[in-house]
Amino acid sequence: MSKPLAKRSLRTRPLLLAALASAALPVFADDSLSTLKQMSLDALADLRVSTATHRSERLEDTAAAIHVITAEDIRRSGATSLPELLRTVPGLNVARISATEWAVSARGFNNQFANKLLVMVDGRSVYTPFFSGVLWDELNLVMQDIERVEIVRGPGGSTWGANAVNGVINVITRHAEDTQGTLLSVVAGDLQSELVLRNGFKAGETGHARVWAKIHQNDRLARASTDDSEDIRWRGGRAGFRGDWEVGGGTLMLEGESFRELKREERAYSGAHLLGQWSQTRGEARDEVRAYVNRFTLDHWRVLNNGARAELDTFDLSYRHHFSPVGRHNLIAGIGYRNIASDAVMTPPAGVSRSSRTDQLFSAFAEDTLALAERLQLTVGVKVEHNEFTGVEWQPSARMRWTPVKGNTLWASVARAVRTPSIIEDSARLSSYIPPRAFTGGLPLFITSHGNPNLQAERLVAYEVGYRAQVTPRLSFDATVFLNDYDRLLTVDMIGAPRLVPGLPSPYLTWNAQAGNALRGTARGFELSMDYRPADTWRLQASYSHLDMNLSTEPGNTEINPLRAAGESPTHQATLIARHDLRHDLELDLQARYVSALSTYAIPDYLTADLRLGWRATSRLDLSFNGRNLIGPARKEFGTNLVNASDAYLIPREYYVTANLRF
């Protein structure tokens, strides 16, 4: 993209689309209201999911704290990004940091690079081993192409491997056959603009395909400490495809994407990936092969104010076999291999001791579902991995499900999961700045943190109990209680004493530190959710999440801020979603949420609401008006440094219009 995205021209797009709507164009069923009507509670309970375990199973029968966001939920939310969509999920902690940066986690330990949440798109991991976390602004999906999002709170290590500690998010995109025809989508607002063009077509006698392109811009936000808009203006573009075929008695899916994101006129990051998946069913047995290659480049990036450039090339191959049931047993087993070649350079005094490296991961798993009785089922599984950082890691789990009567499920689980160190934690040297504070004697403090090649994997043992019930045909209820026991959590251990440097114009302190594993503790809480359909035109959803974290370091440890993680996630969260069809072509959607205070960043609690008014103008054109953060003034939601949120960005009220034209 050689020219910046013209925000003003994008704002004229809705007028252009309104004119186009009167044209005599052929109509396709893709995304039409007839295919996007709200699921009944019975249909939602029967929805098949595949993220909690290795097998596809009914949502009602899943022995895990799982939440599903359907295509209809996505459309009516008005969300233009995945983090925005996740704000109302029970048990998830979502906070906006800047115009494009987010902090997203499950059940605590929230951070811009939250390292205990595994995120995938069609089974392809987007968790970066460089930082240990997800770059949410890089995950800029076409929202209309998402079939559903499956969110599992709790460990998923026995299914997906390391780093699936507190939760797993799997974004499942739509089959190419479901996106035939052409879609032109425009978003125009005071803080963001976006243009999407997608075309779906037949690909041979047994296949379908789609190609798409997207450009976007996010405007700057102001800091809390100044009236100036100091945030970074982001603009970028991406293009991709997906094809689905029936081949040789099986199914083949190919999907790929290339993107580049810009920071002002500089390239911030870019990348591309290609994913292939083949599956074949023979009787009750099934084979699945998935492979993908991924290139990701960070350029002109900042890590705690350290300049960084990194290239990561990933190759991943996995095979899974579903055996035919034998007696009361239903067995699945598989193997996997991943190769990550990385090359990193950081601006002095920062650096990486192993600037070029290749890390390999070998894995194998087995999972058995045993029918103990007609309504009682036990699933046990284990995944074994060998990685370059910590060697062999075992991640077992056991889940039991009891269905006393139809529509009621009581389940319990115990599982072990691990998080392996990142490249930065293993071998980087970073410099961070802490402004004058009481504990620094009123002097600026510069900390030089060193990686530790002897780091161990963080460990979790989790205990969960849940109950899921369809009380009436119009009312369902879900409750989960959990206890997470953590050990060997990451610390930044101070070495020796700080050194006073008599610099000009004022003196300052320097202090060395090294990564360690001296933090431990527990997180306990519960999550409640309700889905009520008082009428065919009304839907109400409500949830409440409670989290209590208790962390401590080993005796004699010198971590400078050991309780920081406990104050980065809210204790209380509550959401209310109300959806109402005013008439057959007019929709009104309200989302309200309450988030309690974040003590680490001295951010107070807040209550806010989002509003969407949707209008089906014609069979080809739909429009929506969206308002975000409609209650109260602009506010801080998360911090941008290790100590406080004094320089955090303010998240303001926002308005935008969305137009979708199909032909």
CORTA-V142341 format. One record per residue. N is the residue number from 1. SS is DSSP state (H for helix, E for strand, C for the rest). PSI is psi in whole degrees, 0 to 359 (* if undefined). OMEGA is omega in whole degrees, -180 to 180 (999 if undefined). Layout:
# CORTA-V142341
n->N ss->SS psi->PSI omega->OMEGA
n->N ss->SS psi->PSI omega->OMEGA
This chain:
# CORTA-V142341
n->1 ss->C psi->107 omega->-174
n->2 ss->C psi->341 omega->-179
n->3 ss->C psi->146 omega->177
n->4 ss->C psi->152 omega->180
n->5 ss->C psi->128 omega->-177
n->6 ss->C psi->105 omega->-176
n->7 ss->H psi->319 omega->-177
n->8 ss->H psi->320 omega->-180
n->9 ss->H psi->325 omega->179
n->10 ss->H psi->327 omega->-179
n->11 ss->H psi->341 omega->178
n->12 ss->C psi->352 omega->-176
n->13 ss->H psi->317 omega->-180
n->14 ss->H psi->324 omega->177
n->15 ss->H psi->320 omega->178
n->16 ss->H psi->318 omega->-179
n->17 ss->H psi->323 omega->179
n->18 ss->H psi->323 omega->177
n->19 ss->H psi->321 omega->-180
n->20 ss->H psi->334 omega->-175
n->21 ss->C psi->334 omega->-178
n->22 ss->C psi->352 omega->-179
n->23 ss->C psi->151 omega->-180
n->24 ss->C psi->91 omega->-178
n->25 ss->C psi->149 omega->178
n->26 ss->C psi->149 omega->-176
n->27 ss->C psi->133 omega->175
n->28 ss->C psi->155 omega->-177
n->29 ss->C psi->350 omega->-176
n->30 ss->C psi->128 omega->176
n->31 ss->C psi->8 omega->-178
n->32 ss->C psi->161 omega->-179
n->33 ss->H psi->330 omega->-179
n->34 ss->H psi->334 omega->-180
n->35 ss->H psi->355 omega->-176
n->36 ss->C psi->18 omega->178
n->37 ss->C psi->148 omega->-179
n->38 ss->C psi->136 omega->175
n->39 ss->C psi->142 omega->169
n->40 ss->C psi->164 omega->179
n->41 ss->H psi->325 omega->177
n->42 ss->H psi->315 omega->-179
n->43 ss->H psi->323 omega->178
n->44 ss->H psi->320 omega->178
n->45 ss->H psi->328 omega->-180
n->46 ss->H psi->353 omega->179
n->47 ss->C psi->133 omega->-178
n->48 ss->E psi->133 omega->-179
n->49 ss->E psi->161 omega->-174
n->50 ss->C psi->20 omega->-177
n->51 ss->C psi->329 omega->-177
n->52 ss->C psi->323 omega->178
n->53 ss->C psi->181 omega->-179
n->54 ss->C psi->347 omega->-176
n->55 ss->C psi->156 omega->174
n->56 ss->C psi->129 omega->-178
n->57 ss->E psi->160 omega->179
n->58 ss->E psi->142 omega->179
n->59 ss->H psi->319 omega->-179
n->60 ss->H psi->331 omega->-175
n->61 ss->H psi->1 omega->-174
n->62 ss->C psi->126 omega->180
n->63 ss->C psi->64 omega->-180
n->64 ss->C psi->161 omega->176
n->65 ss->E psi->90 omega->-173
n->66 ss->E psi->143 omega->177
n->67 ss->E psi->137 omega->-178
n->68 ss->E psi->129 omega->173
n->69 ss->E psi->116 omega->-177
n->70 ss->E psi->171 omega->177
n->71 ss->H psi->324 omega->178
n->72 ss->H psi->320 omega->176
n->73 ss->H psi->318 omega->-179
n->74 ss->H psi->313 omega->-178
n->75 ss->H psi->315 omega->-175
n->76 ss->H psi->347 omega->175
n->77 ss->H psi->333 omega->-175
n->78 ss->C psi->8 omega->-177
n->79 ss->C psi->140 omega->176
n->80 ss->C psi->0 omega->178
n->81 ss->C psi->159 omega->-179
n->82 ss->H psi->315 omega->178
n->83 ss->H psi->321 omega->178
n->84 ss->H psi->322 omega->179
n->85 ss->H psi->328 omega->-175
n->86 ss->H psi->355 omega->-174
n->87 ss->C psi->329 omega->-174
n->88 ss->C psi->10 omega->180
n->89 ss->C psi->128 omega->179
n->90 ss->C psi->137 omega->176
n->91 ss->C psi->351 omega->176
n->92 ss->E psi->142 omega->176
n->93 ss->E psi->113 omega->-177
n->94 ss->E psi->125 omega->178
n->95 ss->E psi->139 omega->178
n->96 ss->E psi->132 omega->-178
n->97 ss->C psi->314 omega->-178
n->98 ss->C psi->197 omega->-178
n->99 ss->C psi->327 omega->-176
n->100 ss->C psi->349 omega->-175
n->101 ss->C psi->142 omega->-177
n->102 ss->E psi->155 omega->168
n->103 ss->E psi->121 omega->-177
n->104 ss->E psi->129 omega->177
n->105 ss->E psi->176 omega->175
n->106 ss->E psi->129 omega->175
n->107 ss->C psi->45 omega->173
n->108 ss->C psi->181 omega->180
n->109 ss->C psi->43 omega->-179
n->110 ss->C psi->148 omega->-179
n->111 ss->C psi->164 omega->175
n->112 ss->C psi->325 omega->175
n->113 ss->C psi->60 omega->179
n->114 ss->C psi->122 omega->-167
n->115 ss->C psi->9 omega->-178
n->116 ss->C psi->19 omega->179
n->117 ss->E psi->120 omega->178
n->118 ss->E psi->128 omega->-180
n->119 ss->E psi->134 omega->-179
n->120 ss->E psi->156 omega->170
n->121 ss->E psi->113 omega->-175
n->122 ss->C psi->38 omega->179
n->123 ss->C psi->359 omega->178
n->124 ss->E psi->121 omega->-177
n->125 ss->E psi->133 omega->173
n->126 ss->C psi->16 omega->175
n->127 ss->C psi->120 omega->-176
n->128 ss->E psi->127 omega->179
n->129 ss->C psi->350 omega->180
n->130 ss->C psi->312 omega->180
n->131 ss->C psi->338 omega->-163
n->132 ss->C psi->81 omega->180
n->133 ss->E psi->191 omega->-177
n->134 ss->C psi->131 omega->171
n->135 ss->C psi->96 omega->-172
n->136 ss->C psi->330 omega->179
n->137 ss->C psi->340 omega->175
n->138 ss->C psi->333 omega->-177
n->139 ss->C psi->67 omega->-174
n->140 ss->C psi->85 omega->-172
n->141 ss->C psi->159 omega->168
n->142 ss->C psi->108 omega->-171
n->143 ss->H psi->329 omega->-179
n->144 ss->H psi->346 omega->-179
n->145 ss->H psi->2 omega->-179
n->146 ss->E psi->125 omega->176
n->147 ss->E psi->315 omega->177
n->148 ss->E psi->164 omega->174
n->149 ss->E psi->122 omega->178
n->150 ss->E psi->123 omega->-178
n->151 ss->E psi->120 omega->177
n->152 ss->E psi->118 omega->172
n->153 ss->E psi->134 omega->-176
n->154 ss->C psi->168 omega->-173
n->155 ss->C psi->145 omega->176
n->156 ss->C psi->26 omega->-176
n->157 ss->H psi->323 omega->-179
n->158 ss->H psi->341 omega->179
n->159 ss->H psi->312 omega->-171
n->160 ss->H psi->352 omega->176
n->161 ss->C psi->196 omega->-175
n->162 ss->C psi->150 omega->176
n->163 ss->C psi->353 omega->172
n->164 ss->C psi->67 omega->-169
n->165 ss->C psi->299 omega->-178
n->166 ss->C psi->349 omega->-179
n->167 ss->E psi->168 omega->179
n->168 ss->E psi->134 omega->173
n->169 ss->E psi->124 omega->179
n->170 ss->E psi->114 omega->177
n->171 ss->E psi->122 omega->-177
n->172 ss->E psi->117 omega->-177
n->173 ss->E psi->165 omega->-172
n->174 ss->C psi->147 omega->173
n->175 ss->C psi->142 omega->-177
n->176 ss->H psi->331 omega->180
n->177 ss->H psi->336 omega->-178
n->178 ss->H psi->2 omega->-179
n->179 ss->H psi->42 omega->179
n->180 ss->C psi->155 omega->-176
n->181 ss->E psi->189 omega->-176
n->182 ss->E psi->137 omega->177
n->183 ss->E psi->130 omega->171
n->184 ss->E psi->119 omega->-176
n->185 ss->E psi->135 omega->-179
n->186 ss->E psi->135 omega->170
n->187 ss->E psi->128 omega->180
n->188 ss->E psi->122 omega->-178
n->189 ss->E psi->184 omega->-177
n->190 ss->C psi->342 omega->-180
n->191 ss->C psi->349 omega->-178
n->192 ss->E psi->154 omega->174
n->193 ss->E psi->150 omega->-172
n->194 ss->E psi->145 omega->176
n->195 ss->E psi->127 omega->179
n->196 ss->E psi->134 omega->174
n->197 ss->E psi->126 omega->-178
n->198 ss->E psi->141 omega->177
n->199 ss->E psi->128 omega->177
n->200 ss->E psi->143 omega->-174
n->201 ss->E psi->165 omega->175
n->202 ss->E psi->142 omega->179
n->203 ss->C psi->82 omega->-176
n->204 ss->C psi->185 omega->-176
n->205 ss->C psi->333 omega->-174
n->206 ss->C psi->14 omega->-175
n->207 ss->E psi->166 omega->175
n->208 ss->E psi->155 omega->-179
n->209 ss->E psi->164 omega->172
n->210 ss->E psi->150 omega->172
n->211 ss->E psi->150 omega->-176
n->212 ss->E psi->160 omega->175
n->213 ss->E psi->149 omega->-177
n->214 ss->E psi->135 omega->170
n->215 ss->E psi->150 omega->-176
n->216 ss->E psi->162 omega->174
n->217 ss->E psi->136 omega->173
n->218 ss->E psi->126 omega->-178
n->219 ss->C psi->169 omega->-175
n->220 ss->C psi->155 omega->172
n->221 ss->C psi->159 omega->180
n->222 ss->C psi->149 omega->173
n->223 ss->E psi->157 omega->178
n->224 ss->C psi->334 omega->-174
n->225 ss->C psi->1 omega->-178
n->226 ss->C psi->159 omega->177
n->227 ss->C psi->351 omega->-178
n->228 ss->C psi->149 omega->176
n->229 ss->C psi->90 omega->-174
n->230 ss->C psi->356 omega->180
n->231 ss->C psi->165 omega->-178
n->232 ss->C psi->133 omega->173
n->233 ss->C psi->124 omega->-178
n->234 ss->E psi->139 omega->171
n->235 ss->E psi->148 omega->-177
n->236 ss->E psi->175 omega->179
n->237 ss->E psi->155 omega->179
n->238 ss->E psi->158 omega->179
n->239 ss->E psi->153 omega->-178
n->240 ss->E psi->184 omega->-179
n->241 ss->E psi->164 omega->169
n->242 ss->E psi->139 omega->175
n->243 ss->E psi->143 omega->179
n->244 ss->E psi->129 omega->-178
n->245 ss->E psi->155 omega->167
n->246 ss->E psi->116 omega->-173
n->247 ss->E psi->128 omega->172
n->248 ss->C psi->40 omega->-179
n->249 ss->C psi->5 omega->179
n->250 ss->E psi->191 omega->179
n->251 ss->E psi->143 omega->-180
n->252 ss->E psi->131 omega->175
n->253 ss->E psi->130 omega->174
n->254 ss->E psi->135 omega->-177
n->255 ss->E psi->141 omega->-180
n->256 ss->E psi->164 omega->-178
n->257 ss->E psi->148 omega->172
n->258 ss->E psi->140 omega->-176
n->259 ss->E psi->160 omega->172
n->260 ss->E psi->130 omega->180
n->261 ss->E psi->141 omega->-174
n->262 ss->E psi->138 omega->172
n->263 ss->E psi->107 omega->-168
n->264 ss->C psi->241 omega->179
n->265 ss->C psi->7 omega->-180
n->266 ss->E psi->151 omega->177
n->267 ss->E psi->120 omega->-179
n->268 ss->E psi->311 omega->174
n->269 ss->E psi->159 omega->-179
n->270 ss->E psi->168 omega->180
n->271 ss->E psi->178 omega->178
n->272 ss->E psi->155 omega->175
n->273 ss->E psi->159 omega->175
n->274 ss->E psi->126 omega->-177
n->275 ss->E psi->133 omega->175
n->276 ss->E psi->140 omega->-180
n->277 ss->E psi->128 omega->179
n->278 ss->E psi->138 omega->178
n->279 ss->E psi->149 omega->-180
n->280 ss->E psi->136 omega->179
n->281 ss->E psi->130 omega->177
n->282 ss->E psi->104 omega->-174
n->283 ss->C psi->238 omega->178
n->284 ss->C psi->3 omega->177
n->285 ss->E psi->155 omega->-177
n->286 ss->E psi->138 omega->176
n->287 ss->E psi->141 omega->178
n->288 ss->E psi->134 omega->175
n->289 ss->E psi->130 omega->177
n->290 ss->E psi->136 omega->178
n->291 ss->E psi->143 omega->174
n->292 ss->E psi->153 omega->172
n->293 ss->E psi->145 omega->-175
n->294 ss->E psi->131 omega->172
n->295 ss->E psi->132 omega->-179
n->296 ss->E psi->128 omega->-178
n->297 ss->E psi->124 omega->172
n->298 ss->E psi->131 omega->-180
n->299 ss->E psi->141 omega->-178
n->300 ss->E psi->41 omega->-177
n->301 ss->E psi->157 omega->179
n->302 ss->E psi->128 omega->175
n->303 ss->E psi->104 omega->-176
n->304 ss->C psi->46 omega->179
n->305 ss->C psi->17 omega->175
n->306 ss->E psi->127 omega->178
n->307 ss->E psi->139 omega->-176
n->308 ss->E psi->146 omega->170
n->309 ss->E psi->133 omega->-177
n->310 ss->E psi->146 omega->173
n->311 ss->E psi->132 omega->179
n->312 ss->E psi->126 omega->176
n->313 ss->E psi->122 omega->-175
n->314 ss->E psi->135 omega->170
n->315 ss->E psi->129 omega->-177
n->316 ss->E psi->133 omega->-180
n->317 ss->E psi->132 omega->179
n->318 ss->E psi->151 omega->178
n->319 ss->E psi->137 omega->-179
n->320 ss->E psi->135 omega->180
n->321 ss->E psi->125 omega->174
n->322 ss->E psi->112 omega->180
n->323 ss->C psi->154 omega->172
n->324 ss->C psi->139 omega->-179
n->325 ss->C psi->138 omega->177
n->326 ss->E psi->110 omega->-177
n->327 ss->C psi->237 omega->-180
n->328 ss->C psi->5 omega->-175
n->329 ss->E psi->143 omega->175
n->330 ss->E psi->104 omega->-168
n->331 ss->E psi->140 omega->173
n->332 ss->E psi->139 omega->178
n->333 ss->E psi->158 omega->-180
n->334 ss->E psi->172 omega->179
n->335 ss->E psi->162 omega->180
n->336 ss->E psi->158 omega->178
n->337 ss->E psi->138 omega->177
n->338 ss->E psi->137 omega->178
n->339 ss->E psi->125 omega->180
n->340 ss->E psi->114 omega->175
n->341 ss->E psi->124 omega->-176
n->342 ss->E psi->150 omega->177
n->343 ss->E psi->117 omega->-174
n->344 ss->E psi->140 omega->176
n->345 ss->E psi->134 omega->179
n->346 ss->E psi->149 omega->-178
n->347 ss->C psi->128 omega->178
n->348 ss->C psi->146 omega->10
n->349 ss->C psi->358 omega->177
n->350 ss->C psi->163 omega->179
n->351 ss->E psi->174 omega->178
n->352 ss->E psi->123 omega->-176
n->353 ss->C psi->328 omega->176
n->354 ss->C psi->85 omega->-174
n->355 ss->C psi->328 omega->177
n->356 ss->E psi->130 omega->-177
n->357 ss->E psi->160 omega->174
n->358 ss->E psi->123 omega->-179
n->359 ss->E psi->133 omega->180
n->360 ss->E psi->146 omega->179
n->361 ss->E psi->124 omega->176
n->362 ss->E psi->139 omega->-177
n->363 ss->E psi->156 omega->174
n->364 ss->E psi->148 omega->-180
n->365 ss->E psi->160 omega->172
n->366 ss->E psi->144 omega->-180
n->367 ss->E psi->131 omega->-178
n->368 ss->E psi->129 omega->175
n->369 ss->E psi->120 omega->-174
n->370 ss->E psi->124 omega->176
n->371 ss->E psi->100 omega->-179
n->372 ss->E psi->326 omega->178
n->373 ss->E psi->181 omega->-176
n->374 ss->C psi->322 omega->-177
n->375 ss->C psi->13 omega->-177
n->376 ss->E psi->127 omega->-174
n->377 ss->E psi->139 omega->179
n->378 ss->E psi->130 omega->176
n->379 ss->E psi->122 omega->177
n->380 ss->E psi->143 omega->-180
n->381 ss->E psi->163 omega->177
n->382 ss->E psi->142 omega->172
n->383 ss->E psi->131 omega->180
n->384 ss->E psi->129 omega->-179
n->385 ss->E psi->149 omega->170
n->386 ss->E psi->119 omega->180
n->387 ss->E psi->167 omega->-175
n->388 ss->C psi->343 omega->-175
n->389 ss->C psi->311 omega->-173
n->390 ss->C psi->5 omega->178
n->391 ss->E psi->224 omega->-175
n->392 ss->E psi->133 omega->177
n->393 ss->E psi->133 omega->178
n->394 ss->E psi->135 omega->179
n->395 ss->E psi->89 omega->-180
n->396 ss->E psi->164 omega->175
n->397 ss->E psi->156 omega->174
n->398 ss->E psi->130 omega->-179
n->399 ss->E psi->132 omega->178
n->400 ss->E psi->138 omega->-179
n->401 ss->E psi->132 omega->177
n->402 ss->E psi->129 omega->179
n->403 ss->C psi->88 omega->-176
n->404 ss->C psi->319 omega->176
n->405 ss->C psi->160 omega->-179
n->406 ss->C psi->134 omega->180
n->407 ss->C psi->1 omega->178
n->408 ss->E psi->127 omega->-179
n->409 ss->E psi->126 omega->173
n->410 ss->E psi->128 omega->-177
n->411 ss->E psi->159 omega->177
n->412 ss->E psi->152 omega->-179
n->413 ss->E psi->154 omega->169
n->414 ss->E psi->135 omega->-174
n->415 ss->E psi->155 omega->176
n->416 ss->E psi->138 omega->179
n->417 ss->E psi->157 omega->-179
n->418 ss->E psi->155 omega->170
n->419 ss->E psi->125 omega->-179
n->420 ss->C psi->154 omega->-178
n->421 ss->C psi->155 omega->175
n->422 ss->C psi->171 omega->177
n->423 ss->H psi->319 omega->179
n->424 ss->H psi->315 omega->-180
n->425 ss->H psi->332 omega->-178
n->426 ss->H psi->319 omega->-167
n->427 ss->H psi->10 omega->-178
n->428 ss->E psi->161 omega->172
n->429 ss->E psi->119 omega->-175
n->430 ss->E psi->149 omega->176
n->431 ss->E psi->127 omega->180
n->432 ss->E psi->153 omega->-176
n->433 ss->E psi->132 omega->174
n->434 ss->E psi->121 omega->-179
n->435 ss->C psi->167 omega->-178
n->436 ss->C psi->131 omega->179
n->437 ss->C psi->170 omega->-179
n->438 ss->H psi->319 omega->-177
n->439 ss->H psi->350 omega->175
n->440 ss->H psi->10 omega->-179
n->441 ss->C psi->23 omega->-180
n->442 ss->C psi->14 omega->-180
n->443 ss->C psi->151 omega->173
n->444 ss->E psi->147 omega->-179
n->445 ss->E psi->126 omega->175
n->446 ss->E psi->121 omega->-179
n->447 ss->E psi->128 omega->173
n->448 ss->E psi->112 omega->-176
n->449 ss->E psi->133 omega->-179
n->450 ss->E psi->140 omega->174
n->451 ss->C psi->168 omega->-177
n->452 ss->C psi->108 omega->-180
n->453 ss->C psi->351 omega->179
n->454 ss->C psi->14 omega->178
n->455 ss->C psi->146 omega->174
n->456 ss->C psi->165 omega->177
n->457 ss->C psi->138 omega->171
n->458 ss->E psi->144 omega->-176
n->459 ss->E psi->145 omega->175
n->460 ss->E psi->135 omega->166
n->461 ss->E psi->121 omega->-173
n->462 ss->E psi->140 omega->177
n->463 ss->E psi->130 omega->-178
n->464 ss->E psi->147 omega->171
n->465 ss->E psi->134 omega->-178
n->466 ss->E psi->158 omega->178
n->467 ss->E psi->131 omega->-178
n->468 ss->E psi->129 omega->-175
n->469 ss->E psi->139 omega->167
n->470 ss->E psi->98 omega->-172
n->471 ss->E psi->314 omega->176
n->472 ss->E psi->172 omega->176
n->473 ss->C psi->344 omega->-178
n->474 ss->C psi->0 omega->-176
n->475 ss->E psi->127 omega->175
n->476 ss->E psi->158 omega->-173
n->477 ss->E psi->144 omega->-180
n->478 ss->E psi->134 omega->179
n->479 ss->E psi->140 omega->178
n->480 ss->E psi->137 omega->173
n->481 ss->E psi->137 omega->-177
n->482 ss->E psi->154 omega->172
n->483 ss->E psi->119 omega->178
n->484 ss->E psi->125 omega->-180
n->485 ss->E psi->113 omega->-175
n->486 ss->E psi->150 omega->177
n->487 ss->E psi->152 omega->177
n->488 ss->E psi->37 omega->178
n->489 ss->E psi->154 omega->-176
n->490 ss->E psi->136 omega->173
n->491 ss->E psi->160 omega->171
n->492 ss->E psi->99 omega->-172
n->493 ss->E psi->123 omega->180
n->494 ss->E psi->141 omega->-178
n->495 ss->E psi->120 omega->178
n->496 ss->E psi->213 omega->-178
n->497 ss->E psi->156 omega->177
n->498 ss->E psi->150 omega->-178
n->499 ss->E psi->132 omega->179
n->500 ss->E psi->128 omega->178
n->501 ss->E psi->117 omega->-178
n->502 ss->C psi->65 omega->-176
n->503 ss->C psi->172 omega->177
n->504 ss->C psi->140 omega->7
n->505 ss->C psi->353 omega->-180
n->506 ss->C psi->155 omega->179
n->507 ss->C psi->162 omega->178
n->508 ss->E psi->169 omega->-179
n->509 ss->E psi->147 omega->171
n->510 ss->E psi->149 omega->-177
n->511 ss->E psi->136 omega->177
n->512 ss->E psi->150 omega->-180
n->513 ss->E psi->162 omega->177
n->514 ss->E psi->146 omega->178
n->515 ss->E psi->141 omega->179
n->516 ss->E psi->187 omega->-178
n->517 ss->E psi->47 omega->-170
n->518 ss->E psi->6 omega->-178
n->519 ss->E psi->142 omega->178
n->520 ss->E psi->169 omega->179
n->521 ss->E psi->191 omega->-177
n->522 ss->E psi->156 omega->169
n->523 ss->E psi->127 omega->-180
n->524 ss->E psi->155 omega->-180
n->525 ss->E psi->190 omega->178
n->526 ss->E psi->160 omega->-179
n->527 ss->E psi->131 omega->180
n->528 ss->E psi->139 omega->176
n->529 ss->E psi->153 omega->-177
n->530 ss->E psi->142 omega->177
n->531 ss->E psi->118 omega->-174
n->532 ss->E psi->132 omega->177
n->533 ss->E psi->86 omega->-178
n->534 ss->E psi->335 omega->177
n->535 ss->E psi->170 omega->-179
n->536 ss->C psi->337 omega->-178
n->537 ss->C psi->4 omega->-178
n->538 ss->E psi->142 omega->170
n->539 ss->E psi->130 omega->178
n->540 ss->E psi->131 omega->176
n->541 ss->E psi->135 omega->179
n->542 ss->E psi->149 omega->178
n->543 ss->E psi->155 omega->174
n->544 ss->E psi->136 omega->179
n->545 ss->E psi->134 omega->178
n->546 ss->E psi->135 omega->-178
n->547 ss->E psi->130 omega->178
n->548 ss->E psi->116 omega->-178
n->549 ss->E psi->139 omega->180
n->550 ss->E psi->105 omega->-176
n->551 ss->E psi->150 omega->177
n->552 ss->E psi->157 omega->178
n->553 ss->E psi->163 omega->177
n->554 ss->C psi->150 omega->180
n->555 ss->C psi->134 omega->178
n->556 ss->C psi->358 omega->-180
n->557 ss->C psi->150 omega->-175
n->558 ss->C psi->24 omega->174
n->559 ss->E psi->130 omega->-172
n->560 ss->C psi->333 omega->-178
n->561 ss->C psi->70 omega->-172
n->562 ss->C psi->337 omega->-176
n->563 ss->C psi->8 omega->-177
n->564 ss->C psi->315 omega->-175
n->565 ss->H psi->327 omega->-178
n->566 ss->H psi->335 omega->-179
n->567 ss->H psi->11 omega->179
n->568 ss->C psi->356 omega->179
n->569 ss->C psi->144 omega->-178
n->570 ss->C psi->148 omega->175
n->571 ss->C psi->322 omega->-177
n->572 ss->E psi->138 omega->171
n->573 ss->E psi->139 omega->177
n->574 ss->E psi->143 omega->179
n->575 ss->E psi->152 omega->173
n->576 ss->E psi->127 omega->178
n->577 ss->E psi->127 omega->177
n->578 ss->E psi->124 omega->179
n->579 ss->E psi->130 omega->-177
n->580 ss->E psi->130 omega->173
n->581 ss->E psi->105 omega->-179
n->582 ss->E psi->323 omega->171
n->583 ss->E psi->185 omega->-171
n->584 ss->C psi->336 omega->-177
n->585 ss->C psi->12 omega->-176
n->586 ss->E psi->128 omega->-175
n->587 ss->E psi->144 omega->176
n->588 ss->E psi->126 omega->-177
n->589 ss->E psi->132 omega->179
n->590 ss->E psi->133 omega->175
n->591 ss->E psi->119 omega->177
n->592 ss->E psi->144 omega->-180
n->593 ss->E psi->146 omega->175
n->594 ss->E psi->135 omega->179
n->595 ss->E psi->127 omega->-179
n->596 ss->C psi->177 omega->-170
n->597 ss->C psi->155 omega->173
n->598 ss->E psi->105 omega->-173
n->599 ss->C psi->326 omega->-178
n->600 ss->C psi->321 omega->-176
n->601 ss->C psi->9 omega->-180
n->602 ss->C psi->41 omega->179
n->603 ss->E psi->123 omega->-178
n->604 ss->C psi->169 omega->177
n->605 ss->C psi->163 omega->179
n->606 ss->E psi->157 omega->174
n->607 ss->E psi->131 omega->180
n->608 ss->E psi->173 omega->-178
n->609 ss->E psi->150 omega->175
n->610 ss->E psi->149 omega->-177
n->611 ss->E psi->140 omega->175
n->612 ss->E psi->133 omega->172
n->613 ss->E psi->114 omega->-177
n->614 ss->E psi->139 omega->-179
n->615 ss->E psi->124 omega->174
n->616 ss->E psi->90 omega->-173
n->617 ss->C psi->314 omega->176
n->618 ss->C psi->180 omega->178
n->619 ss->C psi->347 omega->-179
n->620 ss->C psi->339 omega->-171
n->621 ss->E psi->129 omega->170
n->622 ss->E psi->144 omega->-178
n->623 ss->E psi->151 omega->174
n->624 ss->E psi->143 omega->174
n->625 ss->E psi->130 omega->-173
n->626 ss->E psi->136 omega->173
n->627 ss->E psi->136 omega->-178
n->628 ss->E psi->145 omega->175
n->629 ss->C psi->54 omega->-171
n->630 ss->C psi->351 omega->-179
n->631 ss->C psi->126 omega->175
n->632 ss->C psi->173 omega->180
n->633 ss->C psi->178 omega->175
n->634 ss->C psi->144 omega->-172
n->635 ss->E psi->161 omega->170
n->636 ss->C psi->140 omega->177
n->637 ss->C psi->337 omega->-179
n->638 ss->C psi->160 omega->-179
n->639 ss->C psi->165 omega->179
n->640 ss->C psi->4 omega->174
n->641 ss->C psi->184 omega->-172
n->642 ss->C psi->349 omega->-171
n->643 ss->C psi->308 omega->-175
n->644 ss->C psi->184 omega->-179
n->645 ss->C psi->28 omega->-177
n->646 ss->C psi->332 omega->180
n->647 ss->C psi->19 omega->-179
n->648 ss->C psi->159 omega->178
n->649 ss->E psi->146 omega->178
n->650 ss->C psi->131 omega->179
n->651 ss->E psi->110 omega->-172
n->652 ss->C psi->177 omega->169
n->653 ss->C psi->146 omega->-174
n->654 ss->E psi->142 omega->177
n->655 ss->E psi->142 omega->175
n->656 ss->E psi->157 omega->179
n->657 ss->E psi->138 omega->177
n->658 ss->E psi->135 omega->177
n->659 ss->E psi->132 omega->178
n->660 ss->E psi->122 omega->180
n->661 ss->E psi->128 omega->-180
n->662 ss->E psi->136 omega->177
n->663 ss->C psi->* omega->999
